[in-house]
Every structure is written in structure tokens, then in C-alpha cells.
Amino acid sequence: MATDRKGRRADRRSFRPNLGEQLEMRLVLSRPLGPNTVAVRLHPSWGPAWVTGHSGQVGVQVARGGRSVNLTTADGQLYRVDATNEAIVRAIPTKDGRVDLVITGSRFDSEVLINRLPHPYFATMAHQFPNSSTTANNVLRVRNITVRTGAVKGILGYGTVELSGKITVRDPKNASLTIPVDRIAVYSMRTGARIEVAGTVNTLDVKDSVNLTGANDGIYVNQDLNWLNIGGQLNLANGAAVVVGRDLGAVAQPDKGTAKGGQGGEVFGNLNLSNGSQFTVGRNFTTAVVVQGNFIRNGTTIVVGPFAFSTNVFAP
């Protein structure tokens, strides 16, 4: 009879998984799941994330003790939001498939990095592809980004963030706190979007277009804006505005990430102002804004581009 080293009979019926064989995944739930709850598998190494509420919401999983969150959109895209230098990020999914990001504990040198992650592929998946690889729109639909401390070096989602709510960098308990922001970068701004910063912004990059409608929409920088870079159209309607409290283009900015640097501003598409919308600089228009497209006022082409403007109030 076969025995082990201690003289005991060998247990031939014990289960010993083969090398590379995975055990069944087990889940421990902290609360019961409702009838509309959807389980979303984020990444093989992440485990599952549970989306409570209606299907179509963003799946959220906290990582690195709250300094990162892993996100899965309804169409299966994978994203990761990282906060650096002591900052904590919280992601709150909305019922319409967008997500709110709340940043706490950030300092003047903290950054918020929003990146898309590739889908994992394995040896057994040579001819299998995620649905999102062909049907996804490749942007993370973000409603609001709130920096509670009013201090952050950068909010970086140049190729990923479609903004449809507020980016707020302001300390509600100390309105006089004006810490400079080095860079805010998003993919696009759509109706409902508003960027509001209490201090100076060195670089504001929008990779695609800015399409804003309504008096609450716009870009509001309380102090200086040194470089405004818009890769598509700048469409402002029904009271939407770009407002710089002090100077525009005072200090030249270098290239940052994959976006070009400069001084003043550049719009690579048309500038379209209508129904009370305007572009306003409160003090010195140090460097002009160059528009590569046309100037369209209330639906009529006024100037065939390219052209530049440097008036403190540019309005229809």
C-alpha cells in the first residue's frame, strides 16, 4: 500500500488541479442583488464588478485603496482612472450610462489620469473579439468631475473623455483659493458641459469639437488662460460662452502629451456664435486666437478663414 513520508496512506481521491487549470470563480456578495442588477466582468485579473440599478450603467471597481477605479462601459470598453500624489478618486455611475468623478485629498501636484485599457486576448481567443472592438465609440461619457480641494495639477482625458457636465476646480469652503492648473484635456465637450476653474489654467486642450448650448454651458477661467487648443469646431449658442477673467495668452506653453503647445488660442474648425453667445477676455488679450475655419454668426458666414481675433468681447 502506498504511503506518504509520515507513513499515512496516500489520499488518491484528493483533487489536484493541473498546471494552468483555473478553479471555479466564487463571489461573496455584501448585499442581495435586485432584479435589474447586471454583473459585468471587467478584466480577468480584476474580478467582477456589480452594477446596482438598471442595466446600461458603468461598472465600477475600486483599486489601489481608492487611488484608482476600473470602469467598464455598457458597450464593454475598459477604462482606468488614476489619481496621484495622495488624491482619492470616487466614481459614481449615473442611470443614463455616464459617470461622475469626485476627487478628494488632491494637492497642487496631483493629477487625474483617465485612460482606455485594451481588451485582453488569450491563446484560446484567436478568432474571438469583444463586441466593443467594432461597435464602441471609444470615449468615456463623463458627466461631472469635481475637485473638492480646489487644487490639482492636471485632469488628463485627451483621447477618452466626452464631457457633458461640469469640471469644477474650486474649494467651496475657500473661494479665495486660486491654485494654478497646468492642464485640462478632454476629447470633446457637448451640450451641458461647463469647465469652471477658480485660478489660472496654463493649457486647455479639446481634441475634437466644443458644442455648447445654453447659458449654463461654457468655459470659465477666473484668472488667466495661457493656451486654448480646440481640434474641431467651437460652436456656442443660446448664451454659452468662453470667459477668461484676466489675461489670455500671457505665457507660451510647450507641447503636452500628444497635443501641440502654443500661446493664446487656436481653433482648427469653424467658430460659430449665435443667440447671445460670446468669447470674452476680462483684462489683456495678450495673444490672438487663430481660427482655421470660418466665422459664422447666427447661421451666416461672416468671415472666410483662416482669421484671428483679439478683441476683449467677441460676440454676434
Sine and cosine of phi, psi and omega as CSV:
sin_phi,cos_phi,sin_psi,cos_psi,sin_omega,cos_omega
0.00,0.00,0.74,-0.67,-0.01,-1.00
-0.95,0.31,0.69,-0.72,0.02,-1.00
-0.77,-0.64,0.31,-0.95,0.07,-1.00
-1.00,0.06,-0.15,-0.99,-0.10,-1.00
-0.92,0.40,-0.44,0.90,-0.01,-1.00
-1.00,-0.06,0.16,0.99,0.05,-1.00
1.00,0.06,0.07,1.00,0.01,-1.00
-1.00,0.08,0.46,-0.89,0.03,-1.00
-0.93,0.38,0.72,-0.69,-0.02,-1.00
-0.91,0.40,0.65,-0.76,0.02,-1.00
-1.00,-0.02,0.99,-0.12,-0.08,-1.00
-0.97,0.23,-0.24,0.97,-0.06,-1.00
-1.00,-0.08,-0.05,1.00,-0.01,-1.00
-0.92,0.38,0.56,-0.83,-0.04,-1.00
-1.00,0.07,0.82,-0.58,0.06,-1.00
-0.78,-0.62,0.97,-0.25,-0.04,-1.00
-0.91,0.41,0.56,-0.83,0.05,-1.00
-0.94,0.34,0.34,-0.94,0.02,-1.00
-0.88,0.47,0.80,-0.60,0.01,-1.00
1.00,-0.02,-0.15,0.99,0.00,-1.00
-0.99,0.11,0.78,-0.63,-0.04,-1.00
-1.00,-0.06,0.63,-0.78,0.08,-1.00
-0.98,0.19,0.29,-0.96,0.01,-1.00
-0.90,0.45,0.71,-0.71,0.01,-1.00
-0.97,0.26,0.77,-0.64,0.02,-1.00
-0.91,-0.41,0.64,-0.77,-0.02,-1.00
-0.88,-0.48,0.66,-0.75,0.11,-0.99
-0.91,-0.42,0.88,-0.48,-0.09,-1.00
-0.99,-0.15,0.68,-0.73,0.02,-1.00
-1.00,0.09,-0.25,0.97,0.05,-1.00
-0.46,-0.89,0.41,-0.91,0.00,-1.00
-0.92,0.39,0.48,-0.88,-0.01,-1.00
-1.00,0.00,0.67,-0.75,0.03,-1.00
-0.98,0.18,0.09,-1.00,-0.06,-1.00
-0.92,0.39,-0.39,0.92,-0.04,-1.00
-0.97,-0.25,0.22,0.98,-0.03,-1.00
-0.97,0.25,0.65,-0.76,-0.01,-1.00
-0.86,-0.50,0.75,-0.66,0.07,-1.00
-1.00,-0.04,0.81,-0.59,-0.03,-1.00
-0.88,-0.47,0.84,-0.54,0.06,-1.00
-1.00,0.08,0.91,-0.41,-0.11,-0.99
-0.98,0.22,-0.81,0.58,-0.15,-0.99
-0.30,-0.95,0.62,-0.79,-0.06,-1.00
-0.80,0.60,-0.53,0.85,-0.02,-1.00
-1.00,0.00,-0.13,0.99,-0.04,-1.00
-1.00,-0.05,-0.46,0.89,-0.15,-0.99
0.99,0.10,-0.13,-0.99,-0.08,-1.00
-1.00,0.06,0.41,-0.91,0.18,-0.98
-0.80,-0.60,0.64,-0.77,-0.06,-1.00
-0.97,-0.25,0.79,-0.61,0.04,-1.00
-0.98,-0.19,0.94,-0.35,0.00,-1.00
-1.00,0.04,0.69,-0.73,-0.03,-1.00
0.92,-0.39,-0.50,-0.87,-0.08,-1.00
-0.98,0.19,0.48,-0.88,0.08,-1.00
-0.90,0.43,0.42,-0.91,-0.05,-1.00
0.99,-0.15,-0.09,1.00,0.04,-1.00
-0.99,0.15,0.25,-0.97,0.03,-1.00
-0.98,0.18,0.72,-0.69,0.09,-1.00
-0.99,0.15,0.70,-0.71,-0.10,-1.00
-0.80,-0.59,0.72,-0.69,0.15,-0.99
-0.69,-0.73,0.79,-0.61,-0.02,-1.00
-0.98,0.20,0.62,-0.78,0.02,-1.00
-0.67,-0.75,0.32,-0.95,0.06,-1.00
0.79,0.62,0.67,0.74,0.07,-1.00
0.89,0.45,0.50,0.87,0.01,-1.00
1.00,-0.10,-0.05,1.00,0.02,-1.00
-1.00,0.07,-0.10,1.00,0.07,-1.00
-0.57,-0.82,0.41,-0.91,0.18,-0.98
-0.71,-0.71,0.64,-0.76,0.11,-0.99
-0.98,-0.18,0.73,-0.68,-0.09,-1.00
-0.83,-0.56,0.62,-0.78,0.15,-0.99
-0.81,-0.58,0.84,-0.54,0.00,-1.00
-0.98,0.18,0.15,-0.99,-0.03,-1.00
-0.90,0.44,-0.46,0.89,0.02,-1.00
-1.00,-0.06,0.21,0.98,0.16,-0.99
1.00,-0.01,0.13,0.99,0.04,-1.00
-0.97,0.24,0.51,-0.86,-0.02,-1.00
-0.93,-0.38,0.74,-0.67,0.02,-1.00
-0.71,-0.71,0.39,-0.92,0.09,-1.00
-0.71,-0.70,0.74,-0.68,0.06,-1.00
-0.93,-0.38,0.85,-0.53,0.00,-1.00
-0.90,-0.44,0.68,-0.73,0.12,-0.99
-0.91,-0.42,0.73,-0.69,-0.11,-0.99
-0.95,-0.32,0.27,-0.96,0.12,-0.99
0.80,0.60,0.89,0.46,0.13,-0.99
0.97,0.23,-0.10,1.00,-0.03,-1.00
-0.97,0.25,0.48,-0.88,0.04,-1.00
-0.88,-0.48,0.69,-0.73,0.01,-1.00
-0.89,-0.45,0.69,-0.72,0.07,-1.00
-0.83,-0.55,0.75,-0.66,0.01,-1.00
-0.94,-0.33,0.78,-0.63,-0.02,-1.00
-0.84,-0.54,0.94,-0.35,-0.01,-1.00
-0.96,0.29,0.56,-0.83,0.08,-1.00
-0.98,-0.20,0.25,-0.97,-0.07,-1.00
-0.95,0.31,-0.31,0.95,-0.04,-1.00
-0.99,-0.14,0.26,0.97,0.09,-1.00
1.00,-0.03,0.06,1.00,0.08,-1.00
-1.00,-0.09,-0.01,-1.00,-0.01,-1.00
-0.60,-0.80,0.61,-0.79,0.14,-0.99
-0.98,-0.19,0.64,-0.77,0.07,-1.00
-0.88,-0.47,0.81,-0.59,0.01,-1.00
-0.89,-0.46,0.83,-0.56,-0.06,-1.00
-0.94,-0.33,0.84,-0.55,0.05,-1.00
-0.83,-0.55,0.38,-0.92,0.05,-1.00
0.94,0.33,0.21,0.98,-0.05,-1.00
-0.98,0.21,0.40,-0.92,0.00,-1.00
-0.85,-0.53,-0.03,-1.00,-0.02,-1.00
-0.89,0.45,-0.36,0.93,-0.02,-1.00
-0.95,-0.31,0.23,0.97,0.01,-1.00
-0.99,0.11,0.55,-0.84,0.07,-1.00
-0.79,-0.61,0.49,-0.87,0.11,-0.99
-0.91,-0.41,0.90,-0.43,-0.09,-1.00
-0.94,-0.34,0.84,-0.55,-0.06,-1.00
-0.87,-0.49,0.96,-0.29,-0.11,-0.99
-0.80,-0.60,0.53,-0.85,0.11,-0.99
-1.00,0.07,0.61,-0.79,0.01,-1.00
-0.95,-0.31,0.56,-0.83,0.04,-1.00
-0.96,0.27,0.45,-0.89,0.11,-0.99
-0.96,0.26,0.65,-0.76,0.02,-1.00
-0.96,0.29,0.59,-0.81,0.09,-1.00
-0.81,-0.58,0.64,-0.77,-0.05,-1.00
-0.84,-0.54,0.17,-0.99,-0.07,-1.00
-0.87,0.49,-0.52,0.85,-0.03,-1.00
-1.00,0.08,0.07,1.00,-0.07,-1.00
-0.89,-0.45,0.54,0.84,-0.10,-1.00
-0.86,0.50,-0.53,0.85,-0.06,-1.00
-0.88,-0.48,0.39,0.92,0.03,-1.00
-0.87,-0.50,0.74,-0.67,-0.05,-1.00
-0.75,-0.66,0.63,-0.77,0.05,-1.00
-0.88,0.48,0.55,-0.84,0.02,-1.00
-0.84,0.55,-0.59,0.81,-0.07,-1.00
-0.93,0.37,-0.26,0.97,-0.01,-1.00
-0.93,0.37,-0.33,0.94,0.00,-1.00
-0.85,-0.53,-0.33,0.94,-0.09,-1.00
-0.93,-0.37,-0.22,0.98,-0.09,-1.00
-0.97,0.26,0.42,-0.91,0.03,-1.00
-1.00,-0.04,-0.03,1.00,0.14,-0.99
0.91,0.41,0.40,0.92,0.11,-0.99
-0.74,-0.67,0.50,-0.86,0.09,-1.00
-1.00,-0.08,0.87,-0.50,-0.04,-1.00
-0.99,0.16,0.97,-0.25,-0.05,-1.00
-0.96,-0.28,0.77,-0.64,0.08,-1.00
-1.00,0.10,-0.94,0.35,-0.07,-1.00
-0.83,-0.56,0.56,-0.83,0.21,-0.98
-0.81,-0.59,0.90,-0.45,-0.07,-1.00
-0.88,-0.47,0.83,-0.55,0.07,-1.00
-0.98,-0.21,0.97,-0.23,-0.16,-0.99
-0.92,0.39,-0.55,0.84,-0.06,-1.00
-0.99,0.15,-0.26,0.97,-0.08,-1.00
0.98,0.22,0.15,0.99,-0.03,-1.00
-0.79,-0.61,0.83,-0.56,0.08,-1.00
-0.27,-0.96,0.59,-0.81,0.03,-1.00
-0.99,0.15,-0.66,0.75,-0.04,-1.00
-0.36,-0.93,0.52,-0.86,0.17,-0.99
-0.86,-0.51,0.95,-0.31,-0.25,-0.97
-0.88,-0.47,0.99,-0.17,0.09,-1.00
-0.66,-0.75,0.74,0.67,-0.16,-0.99
-0.87,0.49,-0.62,0.78,-0.01,-1.00
-0.96,-0.27,0.16,0.99,-0.18,-0.98
-0.76,-0.65,-0.51,0.86,-0.23,-0.97
-0.99,-0.14,0.87,-0.50,0.21,-0.98
-0.99,-0.16,0.94,-0.33,-0.10,-0.99
-1.00,-0.02,0.79,-0.62,0.04,-1.00
-0.76,-0.65,0.24,0.97,0.05,-1.00
-0.62,-0.78,-0.57,-0.82,-0.11,-0.99
-0.98,-0.18,0.68,-0.73,0.37,-0.93
-0.97,-0.22,0.90,-0.43,-0.07,-1.00
-0.87,-0.49,0.87,-0.49,0.09,-1.00
-0.88,-0.47,1.00,0.01,-0.10,-1.00
-0.30,-0.95,0.68,-0.73,0.06,-1.00
-1.00,0.01,0.93,-0.36,-0.05,-1.00
-0.90,0.43,-0.33,0.94,0.00,-1.00
-1.00,-0.02,-0.19,0.98,-0.04,-1.00
-0.57,-0.82,1.00,0.06,-0.09,-1.00
-0.91,0.41,-0.37,0.93,-0.03,-1.00
-0.99,0.12,-0.09,1.00,-0.01,-1.00
-0.97,0.25,0.89,-0.46,-0.06,-1.00
-0.74,-0.67,0.98,0.19,0.02,-1.00
-1.00,0.01,0.78,-0.63,-0.05,-1.00
-0.88,0.47,0.58,-0.82,0.10,-0.99
-0.95,-0.31,0.82,-0.58,-0.05,-1.00
-0.95,0.31,-0.69,0.72,-0.06,-1.00
-0.43,-0.90,0.71,-0.71,0.23,-0.97
-0.87,-0.50,0.81,-0.58,-0.07,-1.00
-0.69,-0.73,0.81,-0.58,0.05,-1.00
-0.72,-0.69,0.23,-0.97,0.02,-1.00
-0.98,0.21,-0.73,0.69,-0.02,-1.00
-0.40,-0.92,0.31,-0.95,0.10,-0.99
-0.82,-0.57,0.80,-0.60,-0.02,-1.00
-0.88,-0.47,0.02,-1.00,-0.04,-1.00
-0.78,0.63,0.76,-0.65,-0.05,-1.00
0.98,-0.19,-0.16,0.99,-0.08,-1.00
-0.99,0.14,0.58,-0.82,0.04,-1.00
-0.45,-0.89,0.79,-0.62,0.11,-0.99
-0.95,-0.32,0.84,-0.55,-0.08,-1.00
-0.75,-0.66,0.90,-0.44,-0.07,-1.00
-0.79,-0.61,0.74,-0.67,-0.05,-1.00
-0.96,0.27,-0.51,0.86,-0.07,-1.00
-0.94,-0.34,-0.62,-0.79,-0.02,-1.00
-1.00,-0.07,0.57,-0.82,0.13,-0.99
-0.88,-0.47,0.85,-0.52,0.03,-1.00
-0.95,0.31,-0.74,0.67,-0.05,-1.00
-0.70,-0.72,0.75,-0.66,0.12,-0.99
-0.83,-0.56,0.94,-0.34,-0.05,-1.00
-0.94,-0.34,0.75,-0.66,0.18,-0.98
-0.81,-0.58,0.90,-0.43,-0.12,-0.99
-0.93,0.38,-0.63,0.77,-0.04,-1.00
-0.95,-0.31,-0.79,-0.61,-0.12,-0.99
-0.96,-0.28,0.33,-0.94,0.12,-0.99
-0.92,-0.40,0.92,-0.40,-0.01,-1.00
-0.83,-0.55,0.98,-0.19,-0.12,-0.99
-0.83,-0.56,0.66,-0.75,-0.01,-1.00
-0.64,-0.76,0.86,-0.52,0.06,-1.00
0.88,-0.48,0.46,-0.89,-0.10,-1.00
-0.92,0.39,-0.35,0.94,0.01,-1.00
-1.00,0.04,-0.17,0.99,-0.01,-1.00
-1.00,0.05,0.48,-0.88,0.12,-0.99
0.51,-0.86,-0.13,-0.99,0.06,-1.00
-0.86,-0.52,0.88,-0.48,-0.08,-1.00
-0.80,-0.60,0.95,-0.31,0.04,-1.00
-0.92,-0.39,0.89,-0.46,-0.16,-0.99
-0.93,0.36,-0.52,0.85,0.01,-1.00
-0.93,-0.37,-0.92,-0.39,-0.11,-0.99
-0.97,-0.23,0.54,-0.84,0.18,-0.98
-0.83,-0.56,0.90,-0.44,-0.11,-0.99
-1.00,0.02,-0.53,0.85,-0.04,-1.00
-0.50,-0.87,0.86,-0.50,0.06,-1.00
-0.92,-0.39,0.87,-0.49,-0.10,-0.99
-0.81,-0.59,0.94,-0.35,-0.02,-1.00
-0.87,-0.49,0.87,-0.49,-0.11,-0.99
-0.99,0.14,-0.11,0.99,0.00,-1.00
-0.74,-0.67,-0.71,-0.70,-0.02,-1.00
-1.00,0.07,0.44,-0.90,0.21,-0.98
-0.89,-0.46,0.99,-0.17,-0.07,-1.00
-0.93,-0.38,0.91,-0.42,0.00,-1.00
-0.85,-0.52,0.81,-0.59,-0.04,-1.00
-0.64,-0.77,0.43,-0.90,0.13,-0.99
0.82,0.57,0.68,0.73,0.09,-1.00
1.00,-0.10,-0.09,1.00,0.08,-1.00
-0.90,0.44,0.53,-0.85,-0.15,-0.99
-0.50,-0.87,0.37,-0.93,0.26,-0.96
-0.93,-0.37,0.87,-0.49,-0.09,-1.00
-0.78,-0.62,0.86,-0.51,0.08,-1.00
-0.94,-0.35,0.85,-0.53,-0.11,-0.99
-0.93,0.38,-0.57,0.82,-0.03,-1.00
-0.84,-0.54,-0.99,-0.14,-0.16,-0.99
-0.94,-0.33,0.56,-0.83,0.11,-0.99
-0.91,-0.41,0.83,-0.56,0.11,-0.99
0.98,0.18,0.51,0.86,-0.03,-1.00
-0.96,0.27,-0.56,0.83,-0.10,-0.99
-0.78,-0.63,0.80,-0.59,0.02,-1.00
-0.91,0.40,0.60,-0.80,-0.04,-1.00
-0.89,-0.45,0.64,-0.77,0.03,-1.00
-0.97,0.22,0.16,-0.99,0.15,-0.99
-0.86,0.51,0.64,-0.77,0.01,-1.00
-0.74,-0.68,0.82,-0.57,-0.09,-1.00
0.89,0.46,-0.75,-0.66,0.03,-1.00
-0.99,-0.13,0.07,1.00,-0.02,-1.00
-1.00,-0.10,0.55,-0.83,-0.01,-1.00
-0.97,0.22,0.48,-0.88,0.08,-1.00
-1.00,-0.05,-0.02,-1.00,0.00,-1.00
0.23,-0.97,-0.31,-0.95,-0.05,-1.00
-0.54,-0.84,0.76,-0.65,-0.08,-1.00
1.00,-0.04,-0.92,-0.39,0.00,-1.00
-0.28,-0.96,0.36,-0.93,0.08,-1.00
-0.54,-0.84,0.74,-0.67,0.07,-1.00
-0.87,-0.49,0.87,-0.50,-0.11,-0.99
-0.99,0.11,-0.19,0.98,0.06,-1.00
-0.92,-0.40,-0.53,-0.85,0.00,-1.00
-1.00,0.09,0.42,-0.91,0.19,-0.98
-0.96,-0.29,0.89,-0.45,-0.10,-1.00
-0.85,-0.53,0.93,-0.38,0.02,-1.00
-0.89,-0.46,0.71,-0.70,0.00,-1.00
-0.43,-0.90,0.47,-0.88,0.15,-0.99
0.80,0.60,0.83,0.56,0.12,-0.99
1.00,0.07,0.10,1.00,0.04,-1.00
-0.99,0.15,0.40,-0.91,-0.05,-1.00
-0.36,-0.93,0.28,-0.96,0.09,-1.00
-0.88,-0.47,0.90,-0.44,-0.17,-0.99
-0.79,-0.61,0.70,-0.71,0.12,-0.99
-0.86,-0.51,0.81,-0.58,-0.17,-0.99
-0.97,0.25,-0.50,0.87,-0.09,-1.00
-0.80,-0.61,-1.00,0.02,-0.09,-1.00
-0.95,-0.32,0.82,-0.58,0.13,-0.99
-1.00,-0.02,0.98,0.19,-0.18,-0.98
-0.91,0.42,-0.67,0.74,-0.03,-1.00
-0.76,-0.66,0.66,-0.75,-0.09,-1.00
-0.93,0.36,0.33,-0.94,0.16,-0.99
-0.99,-0.14,0.82,-0.57,0.00,-1.00
-0.99,-0.14,0.80,-0.60,0.03,-1.00
-0.93,-0.37,0.88,-0.48,-0.03,-1.00
-0.98,0.22,-0.39,0.92,0.02,-1.00
-0.99,-0.10,-0.50,-0.86,-0.05,-1.00
-0.99,-0.17,0.33,-0.94,0.16,-0.99
-0.99,-0.16,0.87,-0.50,-0.03,-1.00
-0.90,-0.44,0.83,-0.56,-0.02,-1.00
-0.89,-0.46,0.88,-0.48,0.01,-1.00
0.77,0.63,0.65,0.76,0.08,-1.00
1.00,0.04,-0.04,1.00,-0.03,-1.00
-0.91,-0.42,0.73,-0.68,0.04,-1.00
-0.96,0.28,0.88,-0.47,-0.03,-1.00
-0.99,-0.14,-0.67,0.74,-0.02,-1.00
-0.77,-0.64,0.75,-0.67,0.10,-1.00
-1.00,-0.01,0.86,-0.52,-0.12,-0.99
-0.98,0.19,0.05,-1.00,0.08,1.00
-0.97,0.23,0.42,-0.91,0.03,-1.00
-0.47,-0.88,0.18,-0.98,0.01,-1.00
-0.74,-0.67,0.50,-0.87,0.08,-1.00
-0.67,-0.74,0.50,-0.87,-0.02,-1.00
-0.53,-0.84,0.50,0.87,0.09,-1.00
-1.00,0.05,0.57,-0.82,-0.09,-1.00
-0.91,0.42,-0.53,0.85,0.07,-1.00
-0.81,-0.58,0.94,-0.34,0.02,-1.00
-0.93,-0.36,0.94,-0.33,-0.14,-0.99
-0.56,-0.83,0.29,-0.96,0.04,-1.00
-0.87,0.49,0.00,0.00,0.00,0.00
